[in-house]
Amino acid sequence: MKKTKIKNISVIGLGKLGAPMVAAFASRGFQVIGLDQKSVPVQKLQNGIAPVLETDLQKFIRANRKRISATEDYTKAILNSEITFVIVPTPSEIRGGFSTKYIKAAAQRIGEALRKKTAFHVVSLTSTVLPGSTENDLIPVLEKHSGKKCGRDFGVTYNPEFIALGSVIKNLLHPDFTLIGESDKKTGDILESFYDDLYEHTTPIKRMSIVNAEIAKIALNTYVTTKISYANMLAELCEKIPGANVDTVTDAIGTDTRIGRRCLKGAMGYAGPCFPRDNRAFSYAARKFGTRLLLAEATDTINKKQVKRITTLIERHLEKNGRVGILGLAYKPDTNVVDESQGVAIASLLSRRRVPVTVYDPLAMDNARRVLGNKVNYATSVRQCIAASNLVVITTPWEEFRKLSPALFKQGGRKRVLIDCWKILNKNSFKTASQYIALGVFREGRTP
Ligand SMILES: NC(=O)c1ccc[n+]([C@@H]2O[C@H](COP(=O)([O-])OP(=O)(O)OC[C@H]3O[C@@H](n4cnc5c(N)ncnc54)[C@H](O)[C@@H]3O)[C@@H](O)[C@H]2O)c1
C-alpha cells in the first residue's frame, strides 16, 4: 500500500454522527472543517459548542478547538481538505428504501467545489445507503458537477461507521474493524493511510468494492437485529415453560464462540434511528433485486411484537383503574434519542387504551414530549414516577435505574408491581417490596 500523509479533513453534515466525527478526528491531530447546510450547528461548532448531545462530545470539542473550524461554504471545505466525509441523512421512504436526496444535494455542491480544485480529492460516503446507491446516486452527480472523472481526478469510498449513540466517539476511535468500499486502489490507499494514523491500536481494515461494502454495512446491522430477536423469541418461549429462564439459556449458548454473548439478551426489542429501518430497508432492497430476506422479515416481525407482548403483560398485572409508570423513553441509555423507542411505543399504546401513564427518563423527556404530547403525565424524578403508579415498567436500562431502592416501591404503604424488562435489579431484594416480574422467566402460578 502506498502511504499518504493526510492532514486536513472536511465533514459534511454536523448531526448525531457527523459532529462526533469532527471532534474524534481533531483529537488525533487532524485539522477538521465541519460543514452543515444549517447555520445553527455551524455557529455552535465555530464557537466551541457541541451541536448535538453525545457523550464526551463537548469535552473533545473544547480540548481540540484549535484544530476545529466550521463553515457553510463548500468551496472552503473542499479546497482546504484532502478527504471529505459525507454524513447527511438518508431518511426512510414509505416503501422501505432510503432517500438519497440529501446525498445528491451535497454531491452537487461538492462537485461544484471540486471543479475549482486541481489536486486529487477523496469523497467518502458515511451515510447508510442501500446497495448500488454510491455508484448510481453519488458518483454521477459528483462527475456531472465537477466535470471530472471518478478514479482519475477524484476518488470515492463508501465507508460507514458502526457506532451506537451514547458511545459514538469511543466507537469511532476504537472500532472492531473499518470497512472501506473503494472506487479504485489509490483512493482506498489514501483512506487506509488516514485510518492508520487515526487509530492508536492496530485495527483490521476490510477493503473491497463499493457495492460489497454497502451490502456488508447493512448485513452487519441486520445480523445484530437477528440475534436480538432470537433472544426475544427465546424469552417468550421461556415464559411459557415451567422452570425456564431465558438468561440461563442465553448465558449457556452465548459461551459457544460460534454464537457469542453480545446482543443476546431476552429483553426489549431493538430501536433507535438505525436498526429497525436498516433491517426493513435490507428486505426492501432484496425484493428489488428479485429475492427475499426471510430472516430479516421474521426479525422485524418479532421486534414489532415486543411492544404488544409487554403491553399485554402490563395489562394482565395492572389492578382495576390502576396507573402505569414507565421508566425509560430513550431507545438506549446515554442518549436522548427516542426514535422507535419501545418505552415510548408502550406508553402510547397504553394511553390509547385509556390507561393512565406517567413517564420518566433522565435525558429524553423533551424528545418524548414531542411524540407523546399530552397523552401521558411527565414525572420530574424516578421517585415521582413510581409514587404516581401502581405498576412500574423499566424499559431502558439506565444506570440511574440500576440503583433504585426497594423502598421506593413501597411508598405510601402500598406494594407495586415492578416489571424489570432488562433484569437490572436484584430479584431477591425487590420481591418483598414489590411484585417483581422479569421478562423471559416462567412465573409461578401462571398457566403454561
Ligand atoms: N445516528 C446514528 O446512530 C447513525 C449510525 C450509523 C449511521 N448513521 C447514518 O448516518 C447518516 C446521518 O445520520 P445522523 O444521525 O448523523 O443524522 P442527523 O439528522 O443527526 O444529522 C444530519 C446533518 O446533516 C445536515 N445536512 C443535510 N443535508 C445536508 C447537505 N446537503 N449539506 C450539508 N449538511 C446537510 C443536517 O442539517 C444535519 O445537521 C444517516 O444515513 C444515518 O443512517 C447514523
The ligand as an SDF file (V2000), in Angstrom:
LIG
                    3D

 44 48  0  0  0  0  0  0  0  0999 V2000
  -27.1590    8.2970   14.2420 N   0  0  0  0  0  0  0  0  0  0  0  0
  -26.7010    7.0670   14.1810 C   0  0  0  0  0  0  0  0  0  0  0  0
  -26.7180    6.3100   15.1750 O   0  0  0  0  0  0  0  0  0  0  0  0
  -26.1190    6.5380   12.9010 C   0  0  0  0  0  0  0  0  0  0  0  0
  -25.3130    5.3940   12.9270 C   0  0  0  0  0  0  0  0  0  0  0  0
  -24.7880    4.8930   11.7540 C   0  0  0  0  0  0  0  0  0  0  0  0
  -25.1490    5.5050   10.5680 C   0  0  0  0  0  0  0  0  0  0  0  0
  -25.9520    6.5930   10.5600 N   0  0  0  0  0  0  0  0  0  0  0  0
  -26.3030    7.1980    9.2850 C   0  0  0  0  0  0  0  0  0  0  0  0
  -25.6730    8.4450    9.1960 O   0  0  0  0  0  0  0  0  0  0  0  0
  -26.4660    9.3380    8.4100 C   0  0  0  0  0  0  0  0  0  0  0  0
  -26.6460   10.6120    9.1930 C   0  0  0  0  0  0  0  0  0  0  0  0
  -27.2210   10.2960   10.4240 O   0  0  0  0  0  0  0  0  0  0  0  0
  -27.2750   11.3210   11.6330 P   0  0  0  0  0  0  0  0  0  0  0  0
  -27.9470   10.5770   12.7250 O   0  0  0  0  0  0  0  0  0  0  0  0
  -25.9450   11.9310   11.8820 O   0  0  0  0  0  0  0  0  0  0  0  0
  -28.2640   12.4440   11.0220 O   0  0  0  0  0  0  0  0  0  0  0  0
  -28.6860   13.8270   11.6520 P   0  0  0  0  0  0  0  0  0  0  0  0
  -30.0470   14.1070   11.1290 O   0  0  0  0  0  0  0  0  0  0  0  0
  -28.4560   13.8290   13.1260 O   0  0  0  0  0  0  0  0  0  0  0  0
  -27.6520   14.8850   11.0150 O   0  0  0  0  0  0  0  0  0  0  0  0
  -27.5080   15.1120    9.6520 C   0  0  0  0  0  0  0  0  0  0  0  0
  -26.9950   16.5490    9.4170 C   0  0  0  0  0  0  0  0  0  0  0  0
  -26.7770   16.7070    8.0100 O   0  0  0  0  0  0  0  0  0  0  0  0
  -27.1690   18.0340    7.6450 C   0  0  0  0  0  0  0  0  0  0  0  0
  -27.4230   18.0850    6.2030 N   0  0  0  0  0  0  0  0  0  0  0  0
  -28.4610   17.5870    5.4980 C   0  0  0  0  0  0  0  0  0  0  0  0
  -28.2860   17.8010    4.1940 N   0  0  0  0  0  0  0  0  0  0  0  0
  -27.1280   18.4810    4.0510 C   0  0  0  0  0  0  0  0  0  0  0  0
  -26.4150   18.9970    2.9430 C   0  0  0  0  0  0  0  0  0  0  0  0
  -26.8460   18.8150    1.7010 N   0  0  0  0  0  0  0  0  0  0  0  0
  -25.2520   19.6480    3.1810 N   0  0  0  0  0  0  0  0  0  0  0  0
  -24.7980   19.8160    4.4340 C   0  0  0  0  0  0  0  0  0  0  0  0
  -25.4230   19.3400    5.5210 N   0  0  0  0  0  0  0  0  0  0  0  0
  -26.5760   18.6810    5.3350 C   0  0  0  0  0  0  0  0  0  0  0  0
  -28.3840   18.3020    8.5140 C   0  0  0  0  0  0  0  0  0  0  0  0
  -28.6400   19.6880    8.6290 O   0  0  0  0  0  0  0  0  0  0  0  0
  -27.9780   17.6280    9.8350 C   0  0  0  0  0  0  0  0  0  0  0  0
  -27.3110   18.5500   10.6860 O   0  0  0  0  0  0  0  0  0  0  0  0
  -27.7350    8.5660    8.0730 C   0  0  0  0  0  0  0  0  0  0  0  0
  -27.5800    7.9570    6.8220 O   0  0  0  0  0  0  0  0  0  0  0  0
  -27.7850    7.5090    9.1360 C   0  0  0  0  0  0  0  0  0  0  0  0
  -28.4850    6.3660    8.7260 O   0  0  0  0  0  0  0  0  0  0  0  0
  -26.4270    7.1460   11.6920 C   0  0  0  0  0  0  0  0  0  0  0  0
  1  2  1  0
  2  3  2  0
  2  4  1  0
  4  5  1  0
  4 44  2  0
  5  6  2  0
  6  7  1  0
  7  8  2  0
  8  9  1  0
  8 44  1  0
  9 10  1  0
  9 42  1  0
 10 11  1  0
 11 12  1  0
 11 40  1  0
 12 13  1  0
 13 14  1  0
 14 15  2  0
 14 16  1  0
 14 17  1  0
 17 18  1  0
 18 19  2  0
 18 20  1  0
 18 21  1  0
 21 22  1  0
 22 23  1  0
 23 24  1  0
 23 38  1  0
 24 25  1  0
 25 26  1  0
 25 36  1  0
 26 27  1  0
 26 35  1  0
 27 28  2  0
 28 29  1  0
 29 30  1  0
 29 35  2  0
 30 31  1  0
 30 32  2  0
 32 33  1  0
 33 34  2  0
 34 35  1  0
 36 37  1  0
 36 38  1  0
 38 39  1  0
 40 41  1  0
 40 42  1  0
 42 43  1  0
M  CHG  2   8   1  16  -1
M  END
$$$$
